[in-house]
Amino acid sequence: MTIQLVEIFHPNVFRKYCSKFNIFRELYEKDLLGLEIRAIDYKLGQKIKKVILSSNEICFSTGKKGDVKCDILILGNYYVFKELSKQIIANRNEEIGLRIKRTIQNIFDYENKFIQIGKRKFTFERAYTIGILNVTPDSFSDGGKFFDKSKAVDHGLKLIEDGADILDIGGESSRPGSESVPDEEELNRVIPVTEEIIKQKPDAIISIDTTKSNVAKEALKLGAKIINDISSFSDPCMLDVIKEFNATVILMHMQGIPKTMQVDPGYDEVISEVYDFLFAKVEYAKKSGIHNIIIDPGIGFGKRVMDNYELIKRLNEFKGIGQGILIGVSNKSFIGKALNLEVQNREEATLISETIAIGKGARFVRTHNVKKLNNAIKLNRFFDNPELLQDV
């Protein structure tokens, strides 16, 4: 069962939910929200629906008598949902009531949350830059540029000098159509570069972009603090490695694997499907004793062009999971296809996309251009907090 707060005030979203729940009404409210409870036991769902309707609130459900599961949609606002959570608890359905309350609270408290990575505290009142360092011959944007160790180290140090809060080092391309590389090859690419950068910048926060537990383990031994696992524990040993080093993990959604992910990807409703996946992975990690978690909806990873724009448009909804949100849009094809731009001409559009994502809740932004993104982050803070400029 998953509980999600839905920005149903978007006309296209409202139409989708009208179709799913057979709703026959107009969208009158500009601030209308939906609270969706998915895959709830059918009999329990009918009891919950009865509580909601007895409170004179608007509620719809899927399914029919005899079904095992159903979905429920409640229309309202934050106040309505908080009051309903109390009513549901009072009617001896404490678990569901508390989960509704927690989902809402996660959104309300998002900017007050933080994650401790190494010696540094990352508060969610602002966004942070993650500089991309691809030590590969075939990454889509900068493949081959930093394949040489000395060039990779120099570029990594420059990204840190430019203000990267985190440096993300990857030794295996995840571009569409790419092949996996052997463990030994990835180790040979990543470990020498990681070791040298940490030697020169001991306080640097290093993230390792890998799906392989042995690559993660060797990098964490050297002092890396984050594992960026785009496969979200496809390697069954990864979870134990994360626990052993008390590392932070980035969990990402991807439909398929890099080699095949862009071969006719499809979704019934991309936001709820990605949300359910990430929620389940976070719950699994927490139950296994991992609590330092960042989530990434996986822009460009098994997504249609329109899916990527929908994910950024409704990124706020992912706050309900309760973890910091990462976004990676830098120079990606969803920008190029929409604007007919080649990779080398996507910098401005990338910065615009990153700025919009920050306004929607992204707190970690993976980018090739750290300097320009840092300016965008500062501007976002000034727009949110004009009083910071009262003495300027």
Secondary structure, 3 states (H helix, E strand, C coil): CEEEEECCCCHHHHHHHHHHHCCCCCCCCCCCEEEEEEEEEHHHHHHHHHHHHHCCCEEEECCCCCCCEEEEEEEECHHHHHHHHHHHHHCCCHHHHHHHHHHHHHHHCHHHCEEEECCEEEECCCCEEEEEEECCCCCCCCCCCCCCHHHHHHHHHHHHHCCCCEEEEECCCCCCCCCCCCHHHHHHHHHHHHHHHHHHCCCCCEEEECCCHHHHHHHHHHCCCEEEECCCCCCCCHHHHHHHCCCEEEEECCCCCCCCCCCCCCCCCHHHHHHHHHHHHHHHHHHCCCCCEEEECCCCCCCCHHHHHHHHHCHHHHHHHCCEEEEECCCCHHHHHHHCCCHHHCHHHHHHHHHHHHHCCEEEEEECCHHHHHHHHHHHHHHHCHHHHCCC
